[in-house]
Amino acid sequence: MISARNLIIGICLGTFLISCTNSTGHNSKTINRKQYKEKLEGFWLGQCIANWTGLVTEMDKVGNIGDIKTGSFYTREDWGKKDIPNIWGEEKAYLSPTIDFVFKDTNEIWGADDDTDIEYIYQHLLYSNKTLFLTPEQIKNGWLKHIKSEEENYLWVSNQRAFDLMQKGVLPPETGDPDKNEFYDMIDAQLTTEIFGLYAPGQPDIALQMAKLPIQTTARGNAEHIAKFYVAMHSIVAANLMQTKKDNKEILFSAAKESRQLLPDSTYSAKMFDFVYEQYQKGVDWEKTRDSLYERYQVQQLDGYNITSRNMHCNGCFAAGINFGASLISLFYGEADYKNTIKIGTLAGWDSDNPTATWGGLIGFMLGKKGLEKTFNRKFSNKFNIHRTRQNFNNNGIDNFENMAEKGVIILDLVMKNQIKAKMKENTDAWVLP
């Protein structure tokens, strides 16, 4: 088994230290701040489109244990058809009358959701505290200030338990300790920390250090491994995108395979990755791979995935594992195409807004805001209402993607100055890396 230190060195050498030789024969590795900001705008816009599209089918299809029948899950034929009620009996016609993309026009406002709002809080805390490494007190105080303690607060499973513990004075990382938080292996951490990878392009070791405490606020075990996988992927993709001429599929797949090394071989998360990727390479249809994933892990409980035996609500439809498997299906079969990736993620089942938001954000970063507009041949709203789900932000919670991206670039600047020791290129707005 490769050591963690050698893994990080290997990742860094394999992705970021790509020679871009200039006319003097020296290696030149630069990150243009203006271009990076536009990519970060694409990240937030891409997340919102995918998050709200995935919400149309969230928890519609979670499987019937021991009984796979035709139609028990959605297939590609269901795209554009009527959405069925989810496990709570809710229909999402207010989002879309059919299973389709959900957009906000330029005169509308995107609403925050649990796939974007905790990331927003973490970015705000980094920015306002002028730090790269949040303390336990900063995380606790930020959660208590910006999350409602009563009425609908848009927290579930591990996030909710961590919040309950914080209100009793417990600090991270104890809030994610399995002895205190029985939901430590649910999905929460993987949808709240991906953005840390984009603050440290090509430096997954730094990104993972920054994300360590936020991840452990709610996760341990496989859930923690999976969250680290996503953070590393975002860091590696950001570097390759800025430094090479590879196509997006090659960049995305390469980052996934390198980040796979962060999943210990003995874990179900590693075996899920290998299983889904093998099915993809064999040319098996994504629907058949999804059905096999369900049969293998929820019915047969192979590779140590024992959620079914725990008799959890909706058979652990919020669990880190099964949603990671569904996420990988949309990643590989979507092949870096934004529309296809989000369609598959929306139809794959389980907590469908979470994998879609993850890949929508990352591919949105790859395309940038302009690339997303070109993909859909239209303009989108750039406004974001964090107060739909959170509280106590300026301007009654109304923000915009340009401002959110600018804060991300300022955090990037701190990484460049204090961690990488990069220099600003003369007469430019670009960082030159040593």
FIVEXTI-863814 format. One record per residue (C-alpha): x, y negated, z; residue number from 1. Coordinates in pm, 1 decimal. Example, Ala and Ser with C-alpha at 12.3 -4.5 7.8 and 13.67 -1.06 7.14 Angstrom:
BEGIN
+----------+----------+----------+-----+
:        u :        v :        w :   k :
+----------+----------+----------+-----+
:   1230.0 :    450.0 :    780.0 :   1 :
:   1367.0 :    106.0 :    714.0 :   2 :
+----------+----------+----------+-----+
# end
This chain:
BEGIN
+----------+----------+----------+-----+
:        u :        v :        w :   k :
+----------+----------+----------+-----+
:      0.0 :      0.0 :      0.0 :   1 :
:    145.9 :   -338.6 :   -101.4 :   2 :
:    216.6 :   -573.9 :    187.9 :   3 :
:     10.9 :   -890.4 :    224.3 :   4 :
:    321.1 :  -1106.0 :    188.5 :   5 :
:    438.1 :   -933.2 :   -129.7 :   6 :
:     84.1 :   -945.1 :   -263.2 :   7 :
:     66.7 :  -1321.5 :   -223.6 :   8 :
:    409.1 :  -1365.2 :   -382.5 :   9 :
:    300.1 :  -1141.7 :   -668.0 :  10 :
:    -20.7 :  -1331.4 :   -721.5 :  11 :
:    158.6 :  -1664.7 :   -723.6 :  12 :
:    428.5 :  -1546.4 :   -961.4 :  13 :
:    178.5 :  -1371.8 :  -1182.9 :  14 :
:    -49.7 :  -1668.3 :  -1233.5 :  15 :
:     76.1 :  -2007.9 :  -1137.9 :  16 :
:    443.1 :  -1997.2 :  -1223.7 :  17 :
:    375.3 :  -1992.1 :  -1595.3 :  18 :
:    641.7 :  -2164.4 :  -1800.2 :  19 :
:    517.9 :  -2466.1 :  -1991.7 :  20 :
:    844.1 :  -2585.1 :  -2143.2 :  21 :
:    877.5 :  -2948.5 :  -2248.7 :  22 :
:   1104.0 :  -3098.7 :  -2509.9 :  23 :
:   1397.6 :  -3114.3 :  -2267.6 :  24 :
:   1378.6 :  -2741.2 :  -2204.6 :  25 :
:   1265.0 :  -2777.3 :  -1842.8 :  26 :
:    959.0 :  -2615.0 :  -1695.9 :  27 :
:    670.0 :  -2861.3 :  -1665.9 :  28 :
:    364.1 :  -2767.2 :  -1464.6 :  29 :
:    111.7 :  -3046.1 :  -1428.6 :  30 :
:   -241.9 :  -3097.0 :  -1305.0 :  31 :
:   -423.6 :  -3397.8 :  -1447.9 :  32 :
:   -644.6 :  -3545.2 :  -1175.4 :  33 :
:   -904.0 :  -3689.1 :  -1414.4 :  34 :
:   -944.5 :  -3358.3 :  -1594.5 :  35 :
:   -959.4 :  -3171.0 :  -1265.1 :  36 :
:  -1232.2 :  -3399.8 :  -1137.5 :  37 :
:  -1442.8 :  -3325.7 :  -1446.8 :  38 :
:  -1391.1 :  -2954.4 :  -1382.8 :  39 :
:  -1509.3 :  -2997.2 :  -1023.3 :  40 :
:  -1821.1 :  -3175.5 :  -1148.9 :  41 :
:  -1879.5 :  -2867.3 :  -1361.6 :  42 :
:  -1838.0 :  -2650.7 :  -1052.6 :  43 :
:  -2116.8 :  -2829.0 :   -863.3 :  44 :
:  -2346.8 :  -2851.9 :  -1165.9 :  45 :
:  -2280.7 :  -2489.6 :  -1261.9 :  46 :
:  -2359.3 :  -2375.1 :   -908.6 :  47 :
:  -2687.3 :  -2565.0 :   -900.9 :  48 :
:  -2813.4 :  -2433.1 :  -1235.2 :  49 :
:  -2723.0 :  -2076.3 :  -1141.6 :  50 :
:  -2842.6 :  -2100.7 :   -780.9 :  51 :
:  -3189.6 :  -2224.6 :   -875.5 :  52 :
:  -3216.1 :  -1981.9 :  -1166.7 :  53 :
:  -3125.4 :  -1689.2 :   -940.6 :  54 :
:  -3381.6 :  -1801.9 :   -683.5 :  55 :
:  -3658.1 :  -1713.3 :   -929.7 :  56 :
:  -3586.5 :  -1341.5 :   -876.2 :  57 :
:  -3432.8 :  -1350.6 :   -527.5 :  58 :
:  -3533.4 :  -1033.5 :   -339.1 :  59 :
:  -3779.0 :   -924.5 :   -609.5 :  60 :
:  -3597.8 :   -594.9 :   -660.7 :  61 :
:  -3407.0 :   -429.1 :   -378.2 :  62 :
:  -3463.3 :    -62.8 :   -470.4 :  63 :
:  -3680.5 :    215.3 :   -333.0 :  64 :
:  -3459.1 :    455.3 :   -142.1 :  65 :
:  -3429.6 :    794.1 :   -305.6 :  66 :
:  -3651.1 :    705.9 :   -600.4 :  67 :
:  -3518.7 :    539.7 :   -913.8 :  68 :
:  -3800.3 :    512.1 :  -1164.6 :  69 :
:  -3831.1 :    326.2 :  -1489.5 :  70 :
:  -3902.4 :    -32.8 :  -1403.7 :  71 :
:  -3785.7 :    -14.3 :  -1040.7 :  72 :
:  -3532.2 :   -281.7 :  -1132.0 :  73 :
:  -3541.9 :   -559.4 :  -1389.1 :  74 :
:  -3376.0 :   -504.7 :  -1726.7 :  75 :
:  -3266.9 :   -744.7 :  -2000.4 :  76 :
:  -3614.6 :   -707.9 :  -2150.9 :  77 :
:  -3762.1 :   -890.9 :  -1851.7 :  78 :
:  -3584.7 :  -1218.1 :  -1928.6 :  79 :
:  -3852.9 :  -1469.4 :  -2025.2 :  80 :
:  -4131.7 :  -1260.2 :  -1873.5 :  81 :
:  -4340.1 :  -1328.3 :  -1561.1 :  82 :
:  -4163.0 :  -1308.1 :  -1227.4 :  83 :
:  -4308.6 :  -1062.4 :   -976.0 :  84 :
:  -4353.3 :  -1145.5 :   -605.0 :  85 :
:  -4050.1 :  -1083.6 :   -384.1 :  86 :
:  -4037.5 :   -867.9 :    -71.6 :  87 :
:  -4213.9 :  -1143.1 :    125.4 :  88 :
:  -4493.5 :  -1168.5 :   -129.4 :  89 :
:  -4368.7 :  -1502.5 :   -263.0 :  90 :
:  -4395.9 :  -1597.7 :   -627.9 :  91 :
:  -4160.0 :  -1857.7 :   -770.4 :  92 :
:  -4383.9 :  -2014.3 :  -1034.9 :  93 :
:  -4301.4 :  -2354.5 :   -883.9 :  94 :
:  -3945.5 :  -2298.4 :  -1006.1 :  95 :
:  -4030.9 :  -2140.4 :  -1338.7 :  96 :
:  -4343.8 :  -1966.2 :  -1471.5 :  97 :
:  -4115.9 :  -1699.9 :  -1617.3 :  98 :
:  -3770.3 :  -1555.2 :  -1546.2 :  99 :
:  -3566.0 :  -1826.9 :  -1711.3 : 100 :
:  -3308.5 :  -2097.7 :  -1648.8 : 101 :
:  -3408.2 :  -2371.6 :  -1405.4 : 102 :
:  -3292.8 :  -2723.9 :  -1488.8 : 103 :
:  -3318.6 :  -3072.2 :  -1340.6 : 104 :
:  -3353.0 :  -3358.2 :  -1589.4 : 105 :
:  -3150.5 :  -3677.6 :  -1558.9 : 106 :
:  -3433.9 :  -3849.0 :  -1368.9 : 107 :
:  -3461.3 :  -3564.6 :  -1112.7 : 108 :
:  -3250.5 :  -3449.9 :   -816.6 : 109 :
:  -3095.2 :  -3110.5 :   -747.1 : 110 :
:  -3179.9 :  -2973.6 :   -404.0 : 111 :
:  -2921.7 :  -2816.2 :   -176.7 : 112 :
:  -2957.4 :  -2448.2 :    -88.8 : 113 :
:  -2759.5 :  -2207.2 :    128.6 : 114 :
:  -2529.0 :  -2133.9 :   -166.5 : 115 :
:  -2410.9 :  -2494.8 :   -179.8 : 116 :
:  -2481.3 :  -2667.5 :    150.4 : 117 :
:  -2223.6 :  -2505.6 :    381.3 : 118 :
:  -1955.0 :  -2561.7 :    116.0 : 119 :
:  -2071.0 :  -2923.2 :    105.3 : 120 :
:  -2031.6 :  -2943.9 :    484.9 : 121 :
:  -1683.1 :  -2790.9 :    475.1 : 122 :
:  -1573.1 :  -3034.8 :    203.1 : 123 :
:  -1715.3 :  -3323.0 :    406.2 : 124 :
:  -1529.5 :  -3206.2 :    717.6 : 125 :
:  -1198.0 :  -3169.8 :    532.7 : 126 :
:  -1240.2 :  -3510.5 :    370.2 : 127 :
:  -1356.4 :  -3702.8 :    676.9 : 128 :
:  -1095.7 :  -3545.8 :    907.1 : 129 :
:   -818.9 :  -3586.6 :    646.0 : 130 :
:   -706.6 :  -3230.5 :    706.6 : 131 :
:   -658.3 :  -2906.6 :    517.2 : 132 :
:   -706.8 :  -2677.4 :    815.2 : 133 :
:  -1026.5 :  -2718.0 :   1013.0 : 134 :
:  -1014.4 :  -2646.3 :   1384.9 : 135 :
:  -1271.5 :  -2437.7 :   1571.1 : 136 :
:  -1408.5 :  -2755.5 :   1731.9 : 137 :
:  -1438.2 :  -2936.2 :   1397.9 : 138 :
:  -1635.1 :  -2647.8 :   1247.6 : 139 :
:  -1862.6 :  -2614.5 :   1550.1 : 140 :
:  -1926.3 :  -2988.9 :   1572.2 : 141 :
:  -1989.6 :  -3010.6 :   1197.8 : 142 :
:  -2240.3 :  -2725.1 :   1205.0 : 143 :
:  -2422.1 :  -2864.0 :   1508.3 : 144 :
:  -2442.5 :  -3212.8 :   1359.4 : 145 :
:  -2551.8 :  -3120.3 :   1008.9 : 146 :
:  -2769.6 :  -2809.6 :   1061.5 : 147 :
:  -3117.5 :  -2836.6 :   1208.1 : 148 :
:  -3167.3 :  -2643.4 :   1529.4 : 149 :
:  -3545.1 :  -2622.9 :   1486.0 : 150 :
:  -3797.6 :  -2568.9 :   1203.1 : 151 :
:  -3672.5 :  -2428.2 :    871.9 : 152 :
:  -3294.6 :  -2459.4 :    871.5 : 153 :
:  -3211.2 :  -2236.9 :    572.0 : 154 :
:  -2982.6 :  -2007.1 :    768.0 : 155 :
:  -3005.3 :  -1630.3 :    763.8 : 156 :
:  -2835.7 :  -1328.4 :    921.3 : 157 :
:  -2470.2 :  -1399.4 :   1006.1 : 158 :
:  -2487.0 :  -1776.9 :    952.8 : 159 :
:  -2788.1 :  -1798.0 :   1184.6 : 160 :
:  -2623.7 :  -1582.3 :   1452.0 : 161 :
:  -2303.2 :  -1788.4 :   1433.0 : 162 :
:  -2509.2 :  -2106.2 :   1469.1 : 163 :
:  -2692.6 :  -1963.0 :   1770.2 : 164 :
:  -2358.7 :  -1881.4 :   1931.0 : 165 :
:  -2222.2 :  -2229.7 :   1860.5 : 166 :
:  -2521.2 :  -2380.5 :   2039.9 : 167 :
:  -2417.1 :  -2174.9 :   2342.1 : 168 :
:  -2061.9 :  -2310.4 :   2325.0 : 169 :
:  -1896.1 :  -2019.9 :   2141.9 : 170 :
:  -1625.5 :  -2132.8 :   1897.5 : 171 :
:  -1513.7 :  -1981.8 :   1565.9 : 172 :
:  -1370.3 :  -1729.7 :   1500.7 : 173 :
:  -1553.7 :  -1563.4 :   1791.6 : 174 :
:  -1881.7 :  -1651.8 :   1618.8 : 175 :
:  -1798.6 :  -1385.2 :   1360.2 : 176 :
:  -1674.0 :  -1126.0 :   1607.4 : 177 :
:  -1866.5 :   -798.5 :   1560.2 : 178 :
:  -1911.6 :   -772.8 :   1937.4 : 179 :
:  -2102.6 :  -1102.2 :   1934.9 : 180 :
:  -2241.9 :  -1115.1 :   1580.8 : 181 :
:  -2403.3 :   -793.1 :   1461.6 : 182 :
:  -2443.6 :   -942.8 :   1112.3 : 183 :
:  -2069.1 :   -982.6 :   1054.7 : 184 :
:  -2087.2 :   -765.2 :    741.6 : 185 :
:  -2364.4 :   -956.8 :    567.6 : 186 :
:  -2321.0 :  -1178.1 :    262.6 : 187 :
:  -2282.0 :  -1517.9 :    431.7 : 188 :
:  -1906.9 :  -1587.5 :    411.3 : 189 :
:  -1877.0 :  -1511.5 :     41.8 : 190 :
:  -2123.1 :  -1783.5 :    -54.7 : 191 :
:  -1986.5 :  -2056.9 :    173.6 : 192 :
:  -1609.8 :  -2054.9 :    114.7 : 193 :
:  -1530.0 :  -2004.8 :   -256.1 : 194 :
:  -1455.0 :  -2374.6 :   -304.1 : 195 :
:  -1138.4 :  -2349.5 :    -93.0 : 196 :
:   -972.7 :  -2175.9 :   -386.9 : 197 :
:  -1022.9 :  -2481.9 :   -606.0 : 198 :
:   -841.8 :  -2707.6 :   -359.0 : 199 :
:   -520.6 :  -2508.1 :   -409.6 : 200 :
:   -496.0 :  -2409.6 :   -779.0 : 201 :
:   -246.1 :  -2130.9 :   -828.3 : 202 :
:   -169.3 :  -2117.3 :   -456.9 : 203 :
:   -399.6 :  -1846.1 :   -320.3 : 204 :
:   -184.2 :  -1816.1 :     -8.7 : 205 :
:   -261.0 :  -2179.7 :     81.9 : 206 :
:   -627.4 :  -2144.6 :    -18.2 : 207 :
:   -665.2 :  -1837.1 :    200.4 : 208 :
:   -501.3 :  -2013.1 :    495.3 : 209 :
:   -745.0 :  -2303.1 :    452.7 : 210 :
:  -1041.0 :  -2066.0 :    425.9 : 211 :
:   -938.8 :  -1823.4 :    701.2 : 212 :
:  -1128.7 :  -1981.7 :    989.6 : 213 :
:  -1438.5 :  -2075.1 :    782.1 : 214 :
:  -1454.5 :  -1713.6 :    660.3 : 215 :
:  -1408.2 :  -1568.8 :   1008.4 : 216 :
:  -1676.6 :  -1801.1 :   1141.0 : 217 :
:  -1926.8 :  -1544.4 :   1007.7 : 218 :
:  -1742.2 :  -1241.6 :    867.7 : 219 :
:  -1518.6 :   -945.3 :    945.1 : 220 :
:  -1431.7 :   -622.5 :    769.0 : 221 :
:  -1548.7 :   -580.7 :    411.5 : 222 :
:  -1741.7 :   -907.8 :    420.0 : 223 :
:  -1417.5 :  -1088.2 :    503.5 : 224 :
:  -1226.0 :   -900.6 :    232.2 : 225 :
:  -1489.9 :   -993.8 :    -25.9 : 226 :
:  -1485.7 :  -1360.3 :     73.7 : 227 :
:  -1106.4 :  -1362.8 :     37.7 : 228 :
:  -1143.7 :  -1202.3 :   -305.6 : 229 :
:  -1363.8 :  -1490.7 :   -420.8 : 230 :
:  -1134.1 :  -1758.8 :   -276.2 : 231 :
:   -830.2 :  -1605.7 :   -445.9 : 232 :
:  -1016.2 :  -1574.1 :   -775.5 : 233 :
:  -1107.6 :  -1941.8 :   -773.6 : 234 :
:   -745.6 :  -2040.5 :   -701.8 : 235 :
:   -600.8 :  -1816.1 :   -971.7 : 236 :
:   -858.2 :  -1916.7 :  -1233.8 : 237 :
:   -796.6 :  -2287.4 :  -1165.4 : 238 :
:   -423.0 :  -2247.7 :  -1225.2 : 239 :
:   -452.7 :  -2035.7 :  -1538.4 : 240 :
:   -715.4 :  -2267.2 :  -1681.5 : 241 :
:   -493.8 :  -2574.0 :  -1639.7 : 242 :
:   -170.1 :  -2409.6 :  -1753.6 : 243 :
:   -243.1 :  -2160.9 :  -2033.3 : 244 :
:   -427.7 :  -2133.1 :  -2362.5 : 245 :
:   -586.5 :  -1797.1 :  -2281.7 : 246 :
:   -958.7 :  -1758.8 :  -2346.2 : 247 :
:  -1193.5 :  -1774.4 :  -2050.2 : 248 :
:  -1267.6 :  -1402.0 :  -2046.4 : 249 :
:   -899.1 :  -1316.2 :  -2026.7 : 250 :
:   -846.0 :  -1572.3 :  -1749.3 : 251 :
:  -1145.1 :  -1451.3 :  -1548.3 : 252 :
:  -1070.9 :  -1080.0 :  -1582.1 : 253 :
:   -702.2 :  -1127.6 :  -1502.3 : 254 :
:   -791.6 :  -1321.6 :  -1187.6 : 255 :
:  -1039.4 :  -1052.6 :  -1082.6 : 256 :
:   -785.1 :   -773.8 :  -1122.6 : 257 :
:   -519.9 :   -965.5 :   -929.1 : 258 :
:   -764.2 :  -1055.0 :   -652.0 : 259 :
:   -865.2 :   -688.5 :   -630.1 : 260 :
:   -532.2 :   -636.5 :   -450.9 : 261 :
:   -675.6 :   -822.9 :   -152.2 : 262 :
:   -930.9 :   -542.9 :   -106.5 : 263 :
:   -768.6 :   -259.3 :     93.9 : 264 :
:   -786.4 :     59.5 :   -113.1 : 265 :
:   -963.6 :    251.7 :    162.5 : 266 :
:  -1258.0 :      8.4 :    182.4 : 267 :
:  -1594.0 :     34.6 :     10.6 : 268 :
:  -1542.0 :   -311.7 :   -139.7 : 269 :
:  -1232.3 :   -189.5 :   -325.4 : 270 :
:  -1408.3 :    126.0 :   -439.1 : 271 :
:  -1710.6 :    -76.9 :   -555.9 : 272 :
:  -1482.2 :   -294.8 :   -766.8 : 273 :
:  -1313.4 :      9.4 :   -921.6 : 274 :
:  -1646.1 :    182.2 :   -985.9 : 275 :
:  -1810.7 :   -113.8 :  -1159.5 : 276 :
:  -1502.3 :   -196.9 :  -1365.9 : 277 :
:  -1467.2 :    166.5 :  -1475.7 : 278 :
:  -1831.5 :    176.2 :  -1586.9 : 279 :
:  -1780.4 :   -147.0 :  -1781.0 : 280 :
:  -1469.0 :    -12.1 :  -1951.6 : 281 :
:  -1659.0 :    301.9 :  -2051.8 : 282 :
:  -1919.9 :     89.0 :  -2226.9 : 283 :
:  -2205.8 :    191.7 :  -1999.6 : 284 :
:  -2500.7 :    -51.3 :  -2021.8 : 285 :
:  -2514.8 :   -295.9 :  -1732.4 : 286 :
:  -2859.9 :   -171.6 :  -1630.0 : 287 :
:  -2731.8 :    186.5 :  -1599.6 : 288 :
:  -2431.7 :     65.7 :  -1400.7 : 289 :
:  -2664.1 :   -125.0 :  -1166.7 : 290 :
:  -2885.4 :    182.6 :  -1121.0 : 291 :
:  -2577.2 :    394.8 :  -1054.0 : 292 :
:  -2453.8 :    137.5 :   -803.4 : 293 :
:  -2784.5 :    162.3 :   -619.2 : 294 :
:  -2783.8 :    543.4 :   -626.2 : 295 :
:  -2419.1 :    568.2 :   -519.8 : 296 :
:  -2424.7 :    320.8 :   -233.1 : 297 :
:  -2780.8 :    280.3 :   -108.7 : 298 :
:  -2905.1 :    634.3 :   -165.1 : 299 :
:  -2594.8 :    854.4 :   -131.5 : 300 :
:  -2406.8 :    609.3 :     95.7 : 301 :
:  -2070.4 :    698.0 :    -54.9 : 302 :
:  -1731.3 :    539.3 :     16.4 : 303 :
:  -1832.2 :    450.6 :    371.0 : 304 :
:  -2120.6 :    221.3 :    274.5 : 305 :
:  -2366.6 :    316.1 :    547.6 : 306 :
:  -2614.4 :     26.4 :    544.6 : 307 :
:  -2913.2 :    252.1 :    466.2 : 308 :
:  -2857.0 :    465.1 :    775.8 : 309 :
:  -2877.2 :    150.7 :    991.8 : 310 :
:  -3246.0 :    100.7 :    902.9 : 311 :
:  -3207.3 :   -271.8 :    850.3 : 312 :
:  -3475.3 :   -503.9 :    716.1 : 313 :
:  -3512.3 :   -462.6 :    337.3 : 314 :
:  -3240.2 :   -199.2 :    357.0 : 315 :
:  -2969.0 :   -458.1 :    405.4 : 316 :
:  -3060.9 :   -658.6 :     96.1 : 317 :
:  -2848.8 :   -942.7 :    246.6 : 318 :
:  -2544.3 :   -717.4 :    292.1 : 319 :
:  -2204.8 :   -819.5 :    160.2 : 320 :
:  -2151.1 :   -486.7 :    -13.8 : 321 :
:  -2445.7 :   -423.3 :   -245.4 : 322 :
:  -2450.1 :   -787.5 :   -350.3 : 323 :
:  -2076.7 :   -772.0 :   -423.6 : 324 :
:  -2145.0 :   -477.6 :   -651.5 : 325 :
:  -2422.2 :   -667.0 :   -830.0 : 326 :
:  -2194.4 :   -969.3 :   -853.9 : 327 :
:  -1921.5 :   -764.0 :  -1023.6 : 328 :
:  -2172.6 :   -631.5 :  -1276.0 : 329 :
:  -2262.6 :   -984.4 :  -1382.5 : 330 :
:  -1893.6 :  -1083.2 :  -1383.1 : 331 :
:  -1771.3 :   -806.4 :  -1610.9 : 332 :
:  -2071.7 :   -764.3 :  -1837.6 : 333 :
:  -2117.4 :  -1141.0 :  -1863.1 : 334 :
:  -1763.5 :  -1163.7 :  -2004.7 : 335 :
:  -1716.8 :  -1530.3 :  -1901.5 : 336 :
:  -2017.5 :  -1642.6 :  -2105.8 : 337 :
:  -2211.5 :  -1872.1 :  -1872.4 : 338 :
:  -2558.5 :  -1789.0 :  -2002.8 : 339 :
:  -2506.4 :  -1413.3 :  -2018.2 : 340 :
:  -2343.4 :  -1398.9 :  -1674.9 : 341 :
:  -2629.8 :  -1586.4 :  -1510.0 : 342 :
:  -2894.6 :  -1385.7 :  -1694.1 : 343 :
:  -2744.6 :  -1055.5 :  -1578.3 : 344 :
:  -2695.9 :  -1182.5 :  -1223.0 : 345 :
:  -3056.3 :  -1302.7 :  -1210.2 : 346 :
:  -3188.7 :   -967.3 :  -1330.2 : 347 :
:  -2949.2 :   -738.7 :  -1139.7 : 348 :
:  -3148.5 :   -741.4 :   -815.1 : 349 :
:  -3106.9 :   -797.2 :   -440.9 : 350 :
:  -2999.1 :  -1146.0 :   -326.4 : 351 :
:  -2977.2 :  -1262.5 :   -686.3 : 352 :
:  -2922.7 :  -1633.6 :   -628.5 : 353 :
:  -2592.4 :  -1572.1 :   -449.6 : 354 :
:  -2384.3 :  -1392.2 :   -717.1 : 355 :
:  -2529.6 :  -1624.9 :   -979.7 : 356 :
:  -2426.2 :  -1932.1 :   -778.6 : 357 :
:  -2074.0 :  -1792.1 :   -732.6 : 358 :
:  -2008.1 :  -1724.9 :  -1100.1 : 359 :
:  -2212.6 :  -2025.8 :  -1210.5 : 360 :
:  -1980.7 :  -2243.0 :  -1005.9 : 361 :
:  -1658.7 :  -2080.4 :  -1124.8 : 362 :
:  -1751.7 :  -2064.2 :  -1493.0 : 363 :
:  -1897.2 :  -2412.7 :  -1458.8 : 364 :
:  -1553.9 :  -2523.9 :  -1334.6 : 365 :
:  -1392.2 :  -2354.1 :  -1634.0 : 366 :
:  -1626.7 :  -2530.1 :  -1876.2 : 367 :
:  -1643.1 :  -2862.2 :  -1692.7 : 368 :
:  -1951.1 :  -3080.7 :  -1686.1 : 369 :
:  -1921.0 :  -3163.8 :  -2056.8 : 370 :
:  -1879.6 :  -2797.7 :  -2147.2 : 371 :
:  -2194.5 :  -2704.5 :  -1957.4 : 372 :
:  -2388.8 :  -2978.4 :  -2133.9 : 373 :
:  -2260.3 :  -2845.9 :  -2465.1 : 374 :
:  -2352.9 :  -2488.1 :  -2367.7 : 375 :
:  -2716.3 :  -2587.6 :  -2315.0 : 376 :
:  -2718.7 :  -2877.2 :  -2564.3 : 377 :
:  -2869.7 :  -3114.2 :  -2310.6 : 378 :
:  -2794.1 :  -3354.1 :  -2025.6 : 379 :
:  -2855.4 :  -3269.3 :  -1660.1 : 380 :
:  -2917.0 :  -3456.7 :  -1339.7 : 381 :
:  -2599.1 :  -3541.2 :  -1151.8 : 382 :
:  -2777.6 :  -3620.0 :   -824.4 : 383 :
:  -2774.4 :  -3385.7 :   -524.9 : 384 :
:  -2994.0 :  -3393.2 :   -214.4 : 385 :
:  -2804.5 :  -3233.4 :     73.7 : 386 :
:  -3091.4 :  -3324.0 :    308.3 : 387 :
:  -3316.5 :  -3064.2 :    148.2 : 388 :
:  -3145.4 :  -2816.4 :    379.5 : 389 :
:  -2908.9 :  -3017.1 :    602.4 : 390 :
:  -2913.1 :  -3346.5 :    794.2 : 391 :
:  -2721.7 :  -3652.3 :    916.9 : 392 :
:  -2540.2 :  -3751.6 :    598.6 : 393 :
:  -2515.8 :  -4102.0 :    455.7 : 394 :
:  -2760.5 :  -4246.2 :    201.3 : 395 :
:  -3039.7 :  -4024.3 :    334.2 : 396 :
:  -2852.6 :  -3726.6 :    192.5 : 397 :
:  -2854.5 :  -3834.4 :   -172.5 : 398 :
:  -2515.1 :  -3776.4 :   -333.1 : 399 :
:  -2388.1 :  -3716.9 :   -687.6 : 400 :
:  -2150.2 :  -3472.8 :   -850.6 : 401 :
:  -1897.9 :  -3743.0 :   -944.5 : 402 :
:  -1859.8 :  -3847.4 :   -582.2 : 403 :
:  -1848.2 :  -3485.7 :   -464.2 : 404 :
:  -1578.8 :  -3406.2 :   -722.0 : 405 :
:  -1378.7 :  -3714.5 :   -624.1 : 406 :
:  -1367.8 :  -3592.0 :   -263.7 : 407 :
:  -1249.3 :  -3254.9 :   -392.5 : 408 :
:   -964.1 :  -3422.6 :   -582.1 : 409 :
:   -861.9 :  -3614.0 :   -268.9 : 410 :
:   -838.3 :  -3282.4 :    -82.6 : 411 :
:   -639.2 :  -3145.5 :   -378.5 : 412 :
:   -405.5 :  -3445.1 :   -336.3 : 413 :
:   -341.1 :  -3345.7 :     26.1 : 414 :
:   -249.0 :  -2994.2 :    -86.8 : 415 :
:    -17.3 :  -3131.6 :   -354.6 : 416 :
:    157.5 :  -3376.3 :   -119.4 : 417 :
:    175.9 :  -3182.6 :    204.5 : 418 :
:    182.8 :  -2815.6 :    104.9 : 419 :
:    330.0 :  -2793.2 :   -244.2 : 420 :
:    544.8 :  -3109.5 :   -230.0 : 421 :
:    440.4 :  -3206.4 :   -581.5 : 422 :
:    522.7 :  -3545.9 :   -731.3 : 423 :
:    302.5 :  -3780.6 :   -929.7 : 424 :
:    419.8 :  -3803.0 :  -1291.0 : 425 :
:    535.6 :  -4155.1 :  -1376.2 : 426 :
:    274.9 :  -4372.4 :  -1552.1 : 427 :
:     18.6 :  -4092.1 :  -1539.7 : 428 :
:   -251.3 :  -3959.2 :  -1310.0 : 429 :
:   -103.2 :  -3608.5 :  -1305.0 : 430 :
:     71.8 :  -3401.6 :  -1043.5 : 431 :
:    400.1 :  -3238.2 :  -1145.7 : 432 :
:    469.2 :  -2923.3 :   -950.2 : 433 :
:    817.1 :  -2826.6 :   -834.5 : 434 :
+----------+----------+----------+-----+
# end
